[in-house]
Amino acid sequence: YTSESLILTPGGRSRTLGVPGEDNLKGKGISYCATCDGDFFTGKEVIVVGGGNSALEEAVALTRYASKVTIVHQFDHFQAFQHAIDQAKANPKIAFIMESELRSFTGEGALQEVSIEHLPTGKRSSMRVDGVFIFIGYIPNTGDLEGIVKLNERGEIVVDESMKTSIPGVFAAGDC
């Protein structure tokens, strides 16, 4: 094939926790997209994992559906813009479990329970929950492009204001 230009759009994928039960329960209570799956949890209790803008904004969005949203975050502070933090804290449907991480997911055919570890003490507890939404970052699908176009330290394709890559005639767009 020949062309005068090429647009790379390899996309990306959500970062996972990599804990027991996650792979088996993806799409069965574990989601990475509140817009896609939020309405499946109408009237139910969910957890949002993360502490950045996406996690807090999606937690607020999920309150349109869920009866309760609990944000679980590994640090004692958020890495989000102050307006996103304020909006989440002001929402009466949102609770917070700080300095904690999910350690496992369990359920027969669907998510039923999570194990949560409080990092400073190492104490683990279980929580029954209908859904978990994971917002801990995004990984660009650019592994096959290493050494071909310039990538930054996060593996994203480096472009200029016109979306041009390091190769003349090659452009990039989207989550990559």
N, CA and C of each residue as an Amber inpcrd file, in Angstrom:
protein
   528
   0.8460000  -1.1740000   0.0000000   0.0000000   0.0000000   0.0000000
   0.8890000   1.2350000   0.0000000   0.4310000   2.2640000  -0.6590000
   1.1290000   3.5390000  -0.6250000   0.1240000   4.6240000  -0.2790000
   0.6300000   5.6670000   0.3570000  -0.2260000   6.8060000   0.6910000
   0.6540000   8.0150000   0.9370000   0.0320000   9.1670000   0.9370000
   0.7740000  10.3820000   1.2250000   0.8280000  10.6540000   2.7220000
  -0.1090000  10.0640000   3.4430000  -0.0910000  10.2280000   4.8980000
  -0.7140000   9.0060000   5.5630000  -0.4440000   8.8990000   6.8490000
  -0.9340000   7.7740000   7.6460000  -1.3350000   8.3300000   9.0050000
  -2.4660000   7.8910000   9.5210000  -2.8980000   8.3110000  10.8490000
  -2.8950000   7.0780000  11.7500000  -2.0780000   7.1340000  12.8050000
  -1.9960000   6.0460000  13.7820000  -3.0500000   6.2650000  14.8580000
  -3.8660000   5.2440000  15.1060000  -4.8960000   5.3160000  16.1530000
  -4.9660000   3.9860000  16.9050000  -3.8710000   3.5770000  17.5550000
  -3.8900000   2.2750000  18.2210000  -4.6990000   2.2330000  19.5120000
  -5.1260000   3.3860000  20.0040000  -5.9740000   3.4100000  21.2030000
  -5.2010000   3.0920000  22.4640000  -5.9230000   2.6360000  23.4600000
  -5.3320000   2.3140000  24.7490000  -6.2750000   1.4250000  25.5340000
  -5.8280000   1.0390000  26.7090000  -6.6400000   0.1690000  27.5660000
  -6.5130000   0.6390000  29.0170000  -7.5180000   0.3680000  29.7820000
  -7.5170000   0.7710000  31.1850000  -6.4970000  -0.0410000  31.9650000
  -5.8240000   0.6340000  32.8770000  -4.8970000  -0.0420000  33.7830000
  -5.7260000  -0.9030000  34.7410000  -5.2550000  -2.0870000  35.0280000
  -5.9650000  -2.9900000  35.9320000  -5.2580000  -3.0590000  37.2760000
  -5.9430000  -3.5960000  38.2740000  -5.3340000  -3.7720000  39.5880000
  -4.4460000  -5.0070000  39.6210000  -4.8050000  -6.0310000  38.8440000
  -4.0180000  -7.2560000  38.8250000  -4.1450000  -8.0780000  40.0920000
  -5.3010000  -8.0240000  40.7170000  -5.5120000  -8.7830000  41.9550000
  -6.4220000  -9.9820000  41.6800000  -6.3880000 -10.9860000  42.5680000
  -7.2090000 -12.1810000  42.3580000  -8.6840000 -11.8530000  42.1440000
  -9.2630000 -12.5130000  41.1540000 -10.6760000 -12.3770000  40.8400000
 -10.9850000 -11.3140000  39.8030000 -10.0510000 -10.4160000  39.5240000
 -10.3320000  -9.3180000  38.5980000 -10.6150000  -9.8270000  37.1880000
  -9.7520000 -10.6850000  36.6800000  -9.9540000 -11.1880000  35.3130000
 -11.2650000 -11.9450000  35.1700000 -11.6020000 -12.7510000  36.1500000
 -12.8240000 -13.5710000  36.0830000 -14.1040000 -12.7620000  36.1870000
 -14.0310000 -11.6000000  36.8450000 -15.2520000 -10.8240000  37.0990000
 -15.3540000  -9.5480000  36.2690000 -14.4400000  -9.3670000  35.3040000
 -14.5760000  -8.2370000  34.3760000 -15.8800000  -8.3970000  33.6170000
 -16.6730000  -7.3380000  33.5860000 -17.9580000  -7.3990000  32.8980000
 -19.0340000  -8.1170000  33.7070000 -18.6810000  -8.5730000  34.8850000
 -19.6270000  -9.2550000  35.7790000 -19.6560000  -8.5510000  37.1260000
 -19.5230000  -7.2210000  37.0560000 -19.5010000  -6.4080000  38.2610000
 -18.2860000  -5.5030000  38.3080000 -17.2490000  -5.8310000  37.5460000
 -16.0670000  -4.9780000  37.4570000 -16.0930000  -4.2780000  36.1140000
 -15.9540000  -2.9480000  36.1600000 -16.0130000  -2.1360000  34.9490000
 -14.9160000  -1.0870000  34.9700000 -14.6260000  -0.5730000  33.7990000
 -13.6270000   0.4770000  33.6420000 -14.2400000   1.6940000  32.9460000
 -15.5880000   1.7280000  32.8630000 -16.2730000   2.8120000  32.1560000
 -17.6270000   3.0970000  32.8040000 -17.6960000   4.2130000  33.5270000
 -18.9630000   4.5810000  34.1780000 -20.0210000   4.9670000  33.1560000
 -19.6240000   5.6400000  32.0900000 -20.5700000   6.0400000  31.0540000
 -21.1910000   4.8090000  30.3990000 -20.3690000   3.7840000  30.1840000
 -20.8390000   2.5610000  29.5200000 -21.7470000   1.7260000  30.4160000
 -21.3690000   1.5880000  31.6840000 -21.9940000   0.5900000  32.5420000
 -22.7370000   1.1330000  33.7580000 -22.7190000   2.4290000  33.9610000
 -23.3310000   2.9990000  35.1610000 -24.7740000   2.6160000  35.3790000
 -25.5600000   2.6110000  34.3130000 -26.9950000   2.3330000  34.4910000
 -27.2870000   0.8970000  34.8990000 -26.3290000  -0.0200000  34.7400000
 -26.5190000  -1.3930000  35.2110000 -26.5330000  -1.4710000  36.7350000
 -26.1110000  -0.3800000  37.3870000 -25.9830000  -0.3920000  38.8400000
 -26.9730000   0.5590000  39.5080000 -28.1050000   0.7790000  38.8500000
 -29.1400000   1.6390000  39.4010000 -29.6410000   1.0510000  40.7250000
 -29.6060000   1.8780000  41.7730000 -30.0700000   1.4670000  43.0880000
 -29.1130000   0.5440000  43.8200000 -27.9010000   0.3730000  43.3190000
 -26.9440000  -0.5520000  43.9340000 -25.7540000   0.1950000  44.5120000
 -24.9630000  -0.5150000  45.3330000 -23.7770000   0.0660000  45.9360000
 -22.5470000  -0.3110000  45.1280000 -21.7190000   0.7020000  44.8230000
 -20.5210000   0.4770000  44.0230000 -19.3070000   1.1180000  44.6850000
 -18.1460000   0.6480000  44.2410000 -16.8620000   1.2160000  44.6450000
 -16.2230000   1.8270000  43.4140000 -15.5630000   2.9520000  43.5920000
 -14.7100000   3.5440000  42.5690000 -13.2900000   3.4880000  43.1120000
 -12.3710000   2.9300000  42.3350000 -10.9720000   2.8480000  42.7340000
 -10.1950000   3.9340000  42.0080000  -9.4690000   4.7530000  42.7720000
  -8.6350000   5.7920000  42.1880000  -8.7700000   7.0970000  42.9310000
  -7.8700000   8.0280000  42.6030000  -7.8870000   9.3110000  43.2820000
  -7.5690000  10.4830000  42.3860000  -7.5960000  10.2600000  41.0820000
  -7.3650000  11.3430000  40.1330000  -8.6690000  11.9400000  39.6570000
  -8.5570000  12.8420000  38.6850000  -9.7400000  13.5090000  38.1450000
 -10.7710000  12.5190000  37.6180000 -10.3360000  11.5340000  36.8530000
 -11.2830000  10.5740000  36.2700000 -12.0580000   9.8490000  37.3530000
 -11.3680000   9.3750000  38.3730000 -12.0380000   8.6300000  39.4450000
 -13.0830000   9.4890000  40.1490000 -12.7080000  10.7030000  40.5110000
 -13.6440000  11.5510000  41.2490000 -14.8070000  12.0100000  40.3780000
 -14.5310000  12.3790000  39.1450000 -15.6050000  12.8130000  38.2530000
 -16.5570000  11.6660000  37.9250000 -16.0130000  10.4720000  37.7160000
 -16.8700000   9.3200000  37.4200000 -17.6620000   8.9030000  38.6610000
 -17.0820000   9.0490000  39.8430000 -17.8180000   8.7440000  41.0730000
 -19.0370000   9.6340000  41.1990000 -18.8540000  10.9220000  40.9300000
 -19.9870000  11.8570000  40.9700000 -21.0200000  11.4560000  39.9230000
 -20.5770000  11.1150000  38.7150000 -21.5060000  10.7140000  37.6560000
 -22.2770000   9.4590000  38.0470000 -21.6250000   8.5360000  38.7240000
 -22.2860000   7.2890000  39.1200000 -23.3870000   7.5030000  40.1590000
 -23.3480000   8.6210000  40.8860000 -24.4030000   8.8690000  41.8780000
 -25.7630000   9.0810000  41.2250000 -25.8020000   9.2940000  39.9070000
 -27.0950000   9.3740000  39.2050000 -27.7780000   8.0130000  39.1910000
 -27.0010000   6.9610000  39.3260000 -27.5280000   5.5960000  39.2550000
 -27.4490000   4.8820000  40.6010000 -26.2650000   4.8150000  41.1540000
 -26.0140000   4.0150000  42.3510000 -26.6290000   4.6500000  43.5930000
 -26.9890000   3.7910000  44.5330000 -27.5120000   4.2960000  45.8040000
 -26.3900000   4.8000000  46.6940000 -25.1770000   4.2290000  46.5210000
 -24.0150000   4.6530000  47.2940000 -22.7620000   4.3780000  46.4660000
 -21.8250000   5.3170000  46.5130000 -20.5360000   5.1790000  45.8390000
 -19.4480000   5.3700000  46.8920000 -18.5740000   4.3760000  47.0140000
 -17.4450000   4.4750000  47.9390000 -16.1650000   4.5720000  47.1310000
 -15.4170000   5.6370000  47.3500000 -14.1330000   5.8100000  46.6750000
 -13.0520000   5.1950000  47.5480000 -12.2930000   4.2620000  46.9640000
 -11.1600000   3.6450000  47.6550000  -9.8970000   4.1730000  46.9910000
  -9.0280000   4.7810000  47.8120000  -7.8070000   5.3800000  47.2660000
  -6.6100000   5.0170000  48.1380000  -5.4840000   4.7770000  47.4990000
  -4.2980000   4.2980000  48.2050000  -3.5780000   5.3700000  49.0190000
  -3.8180000   6.6310000  48.7520000  -3.1320000   7.6980000  49.4820000
  -4.0870000   8.4130000  50.4370000  -3.5370000   9.3150000  51.2490000
  -4.3720000  10.0900000  52.1750000  -4.8540000  11.3910000  51.5560000
  -4.5430000  11.5910000  50.2760000  -4.9610000  12.7920000  49.5480000
  -5.2280000  12.3990000  48.0880000  -5.9210000  13.2630000  47.3800000
  -6.2550000  12.9970000  45.9800000  -5.2790000  13.6960000  45.0420000
  -5.1330000  13.1650000  43.8320000  -4.3100000  13.7760000  42.7860000
  -5.2320000  14.3660000  41.7240000  -6.1980000  15.1150000  42.1460000
  -7.2100000  15.6740000  41.2390000  -7.2720000  17.1850000  41.4340000
  -7.9390000  17.8340000  40.4800000  -8.1730000  19.2670000  40.6230000
  -9.0930000  19.5060000  41.8210000  -8.8960000  20.6450000  42.4800000
  -9.6530000  20.9350000  43.6960000 -11.1590000  20.9380000  43.4540000
 -11.6120000  21.4240000  42.3020000 -13.0610000  21.4380000  42.0590000
 -13.6280000  20.0190000  41.9960000 -12.8610000  19.0520000  41.4820000
 -13.3340000  17.6580000  41.4330000 -13.3880000  17.0730000  42.8390000
 -12.4000000  17.3930000  43.6490000 -12.3790000  16.9260000  45.0500000
 -13.5660000  17.5090000  45.8090000 -13.7780000  18.8070000  45.6740000
 -14.8730000  19.4790000  46.3810000 -16.2310000  18.9200000  45.9720000
 -16.4000000  18.6650000  44.6770000 -17.6750000  18.1500000  44.1880000
 -17.9480000  16.7540000  44.7470000 -16.9200000  15.9100000  44.7920000
 -17.0990000  14.5600000  45.3340000 -17.3940000  14.6090000  46.8330000
 -16.6540000  15.4290000  47.5550000 -16.8470000  15.5210000  49.0140000
 -18.2070000  16.1010000  49.3810000 -18.7600000  16.9360000  48.5220000
 -20.0570000  17.5600000  48.8030000 -21.2290000  16.6400000  48.4830000
 -20.9860000  15.5390000  47.7990000 -22.0710000  14.6520000  47.3960000
 -22.4080000  13.6830000  48.5370000 -23.6270000  13.7170000  49.0440000
 -23.9900000  12.8630000  50.1800000 -24.0070000  11.3650000  49.8650000
 -24.0110000  10.9900000  48.5940000 -24.0050000   9.5760000  48.2240000
 -22.5960000   8.9850000  48.1510000 -21.5640000   9.8310000  48.3460000
 -20.1840000   9.3650000  48.2120000 -19.5160000   9.2660000  49.5760000
 -18.8890000   8.0860000  49.8130000 -18.0930000   7.8440000  51.0190000
 -16.6460000   7.5970000  50.5820000 -15.7210000   7.6690000  51.5270000
 -14.3050000   7.5550000  51.2040000 -13.6110000   6.5450000  52.1120000
 -12.7810000   5.7200000  51.5190000 -11.8850000   4.8360000  52.2610000
 -10.4840000   5.1620000  51.7520000  -9.7370000   5.8920000  52.5670000
  -8.4210000   6.3790000  52.1500000  -7.3170000   5.4580000  52.6630000
  -6.1400000   5.6020000  52.0500000  -4.9510000   4.8270000  52.4050000
  -5.2360000   3.3260000  52.3650000  -5.9680000   2.9290000  51.3420000
  -6.3880000   1.5370000  51.2340000  -6.3510000   1.0740000  49.7890000
  -6.2160000  -0.2350000  49.6030000  -6.2210000  -0.8400000  48.2750000
  -7.0760000  -2.0930000  48.2760000  -7.7080000  -2.3640000  47.1360000
  -8.4300000  -3.6090000  46.9720000  -7.4280000  -4.7350000  46.7710000
  -7.6540000  -5.8570000  47.4360000  -6.7310000  -6.9860000  47.3560000
  -7.3120000  -8.2010000  46.6400000  -8.6460000  -8.2700000  46.5720000
  -9.2570000  -9.3810000  45.8300000 -10.7290000  -9.0940000  45.5780000
 -11.2450000  -9.8080000  44.5640000 -12.6660000  -9.7650000  44.2040000
 -13.1920000 -11.1820000  44.3060000 -14.3900000 -11.3450000  44.8660000
 -14.9980000 -12.6720000  44.9100000 -16.4530000 -12.5900000  44.4890000
 -16.9480000 -13.7150000  43.9840000 -18.3400000 -13.8100000  43.5850000
 -18.5540000 -15.0190000  42.7100000 -19.7310000 -15.5770000  42.7860000
 -20.1150000 -16.7230000  41.9630000 -20.9290000 -16.2080000  40.7850000
 -20.2940000 -16.0900000  39.6330000 -20.9710000 -15.6050000  38.4320000
 -21.0610000 -14.0990000  38.3300000 -20.9800000 -13.4160000  39.4530000
 -21.0040000 -11.9520000  39.4890000 -20.2740000 -11.4960000  40.7470000
 -19.7620000 -10.2880000  40.7140000 -19.0610000  -9.7250000  41.8690000
 -20.0030000  -9.6420000  43.0640000 -19.5130000 -10.0900000  44.2170000
 -20.3020000 -10.0060000  45.4340000 -19.5660000  -9.3120000  46.5780000
 -18.2230000  -9.4320000  46.5660000 -17.4730000  -8.9340000  47.7120000
 -16.0510000  -8.5680000  47.3010000 -15.4840000  -7.5970000  48.0210000
 -14.0810000  -7.2290000  47.8180000 -13.3560000  -7.3050000  49.1480000
 -12.0560000  -7.5270000  49.0620000 -11.1890000  -7.4640000  50.2330000
 -10.3990000  -6.1670000  50.1170000 -10.3840000  -5.3900000  51.2060000
  -9.7210000  -4.0930000  51.2270000  -8.6540000  -4.1040000  52.3230000
  -7.4410000  -3.6620000  51.9640000  -6.3600000  -3.5610000  52.9490000
  -6.0960000  -2.0970000  53.2700000  -6.1090000  -1.7780000  54.5650000
  -5.7300000  -0.4420000  55.0240000  -4.2050000  -0.4410000  55.0990000
  -3.5570000   0.3340000  54.2530000  -2.1120000   0.2570000  54.0760000
  -1.2880000   0.5840000  55.3270000  -1.6190000   1.6200000  56.1020000
  -0.7920000   1.9050000  57.2770000  -0.7990000   0.7920000  58.3360000
  -1.9230000   0.0850000  58.4610000  -2.0280000  -0.9410000  59.5070000
  -1.9130000  -2.3640000  58.9720000  -2.1380000  -2.5400000  57.6700000
  -2.1410000  -3.8900000  57.1070000  -3.4180000  -4.6590000  57.3880000
  -4.3660000  -4.0180000  58.0720000  -5.6270000  -4.6720000  58.4220000
  -6.4910000  -4.8480000  57.1810000  -7.0460000  -6.0540000  57.0290000
  -7.9320000  -6.3420000  55.9010000  -9.3680000  -6.4650000  56.3830000
 -10.2570000  -6.0040000  55.5040000 -11.6820000  -6.1370000  55.7900000
 -12.3880000  -6.5220000  54.4990000 -13.5730000  -7.0540000  54.6290000
 -14.3820000  -7.4220000  53.4670000 -15.5490000  -6.4670000  53.3530000
 -15.9680000  -6.2340000  52.1270000 -17.1090000  -5.3540000  51.8940000
 -17.9610000  -5.9550000  50.7930000 -19.2420000  -6.1280000  51.0760000
 -20.1720000  -6.5940000  50.0460000 -20.4880000  -5.4170000  49.1380000
 -20.4610000  -5.6690000  47.8400000 -20.6470000  -4.5920000  46.8800000
 -21.1860000  -5.1770000  45.5820000 -21.9480000  -4.3730000  44.8630000
 -22.5410000  -4.8310000  43.6050000 -21.6420000  -4.5740000  42.4000000
 -20.8040000  -3.5340000  42.4880000 -19.9580000  -3.2040000  41.3570000
 -18.7200000  -2.4500000  41.7750000 -17.6840000  -2.5510000  40.9380000
 -16.4420000  -1.8060000  41.1410000 -16.0470000  -1.1790000  39.8140000
 -15.7470000   0.1060000  39.8600000 -15.2770000   0.8460000  38.6920000
 -13.8330000   1.2570000  38.9620000 -12.9290000   0.8590000  38.0860000
 -11.5000000   1.0840000  38.2880000 -11.0220000   2.2040000  37.3670000
 -10.5010000   3.2740000  37.9840000  -9.9910000   4.4370000  37.2500000
  -8.6010000   4.7810000  37.7670000  -7.6140000   3.9610000  37.3910000
  -6.2520000   4.1680000  37.8860000  -5.2730000   4.4190000  36.7450000
  -5.7810000   4.8820000  35.6390000  -4.9100000   5.2300000  34.5320000
  -5.1830000   4.4290000  33.2810000  -4.4590000   4.8110000  32.2560000
  -4.6660000   4.2800000  30.9190000  -3.3180000   3.9020000  30.3360000
  -3.2570000   2.8020000  29.6090000  -2.0180000   2.3560000  28.9750000
  -2.2030000   2.4340000  27.4580000  -1.3910000   3.2520000  26.7720000
  -1.5290000   3.3430000  25.3130000  -1.0750000   2.0480000  24.6320000
  -1.7600000   1.6690000  23.5700000  -1.4250000   0.4580000  22.8080000
  -0.3440000   0.7760000  21.7700000   0.8260000   1.1390000  22.2540000
   1.8800000   1.5830000  21.3460000   3.1260000   0.7030000  21.3870000
   3.0610000  -0.4430000  22.0100000   4.2220000  -1.3260000  22.1090000
   4.8380000  -1.6540000  20.7620000   4.0140000  -1.8670000  19.7490000
   4.5200000  -2.1930000  18.4140000   5.1470000  -0.9870000  17.7160000
   5.0000000   0.1990000  18.2800000   5.5310000   1.4050000  17.6460000
   6.8620000   1.8650000  18.2430000   7.3310000   1.1730000  19.2930000
   8.6050000   1.5290000  19.9060000   9.7170000   1.4500000  18.8680000
  10.5310000   2.4950000  18.8120000  11.6280000   2.5370000  17.8630000
  11.2140000   2.9700000  16.4670000   9.9170000   3.1690000  16.2560000
   9.4180000   3.5970000  14.9430000   9.0630000   5.0810000  14.9820000
   8.1940000   5.4520000  15.9290000   7.8790000   6.8660000  16.1460000
   8.3190000   7.2310000  17.5570000   8.4950000   8.5110000  17.7970000
   8.9140000   8.9600000  19.1210000   7.7680000   8.7910000  20.1140000
   8.0820000   8.1560000  21.2500000   7.1310000   7.9680000  22.3340000
   7.6550000   8.6990000  23.5670000   6.7530000   9.1460000  24.4340000
   7.1960000   9.7630000  25.6870000   7.3970000   8.6900000  26.7540000
   7.7010000   9.1130000  27.9770000   7.9920000   8.1690000  29.0650000
   6.7930000   7.3130000  29.4480000   5.5850000   7.7310000  29.0930000
   4.3730000   6.9490000  29.3840000   3.9690000   6.0520000  28.2130000
   4.7710000   6.0640000  27.1390000   4.4650000   5.2390000  25.9760000
   3.4780000   5.8750000  25.0180000   3.1690000   7.1450000  25.2040000
   2.2550000   7.8530000  24.3100000   3.0250000   8.3790000  23.1060000
   2.3710000   8.4380000  21.9590000   2.9990000   8.9700000  20.7560000
   3.1410000  10.4870000  20.8950000   4.3490000  10.9800000  20.6720000
   4.6200000  12.4130000  20.7580000   4.1850000  13.0600000  19.4400000
   3.3210000  14.0820000  19.5550000   2.8440000  14.8170000  18.3750000
   2.9840000  16.3080000  18.6190000   2.9340000  17.0760000  17.5160000
   2.9270000  18.5260000  17.6570000   1.4800000  19.0280000  17.6020000
   1.2890000  20.3410000  17.5120000  -0.0680000  20.9050000  17.5160000
  -0.9010000  20.4900000  16.3100000  -0.2480000  19.9870000  15.2620000
  -0.9640000  19.5020000  14.0720000  -1.1300000  17.9870000  14.0810000
  -0.7890000  17.3550000  15.2030000  -0.8760000  15.8990000  15.3930000
   0.1640000  15.1340000  14.5690000   1.2280000  15.8340000  14.1240000
   2.3090000  15.2000000  13.3820000   3.2200000  14.4540000  14.3480000
   3.6570000  13.2650000  13.9500000   4.6080000  12.4870000  14.7540000
   6.0300000  12.8290000  14.3140000   6.9730000  12.0550000  14.7870000
   8.3850000  12.2610000  14.4340000   8.7160000  11.8210000  13.0000000
   7.7570000  11.2130000  12.3100000   7.9550000  10.7840000  10.9270000
   7.0940000  11.6640000  10.0160000   7.7080000  12.2950000   9.0080000
   6.9200000  13.1190000   8.0780000   5.7850000  12.3250000   7.4200000
   4.6020000  12.9290000   7.4120000   3.4360000  12.2880000   6.8120000
   2.7040000  11.3130000   7.7110000   3.2270000  11.0980000   8.8990000
   2.5780000  10.1820000   9.8590000   2.0220000  11.0140000  11.0120000
   0.7350000  10.8380000  11.2660000   0.0110000  11.5640000  12.2970000
  -0.5210000  10.5500000  13.3320000  -0.9270000  11.0530000  14.4910000
  -1.5180000  10.1820000  15.5010000  -2.7170000  10.8880000  16.1300000
  -3.6880000  10.1020000  16.5520000  -4.9000000  10.6490000  17.1740000
  -5.4520000   9.6590000  18.1830000  -6.2160000  10.1710000  19.1220000
  -6.9080000   9.3160000  20.0750000  -6.1510000   9.0950000  21.3780000
  -6.4770000   8.0120000  22.0500000  -5.9440000   7.7200000  23.3800000
  -4.4750000   7.3190000  23.3860000  -3.8760000   7.1470000  22.2160000
  -2.4630000   6.7450000  22.1560000  -1.5490000   7.9350000  22.3560000
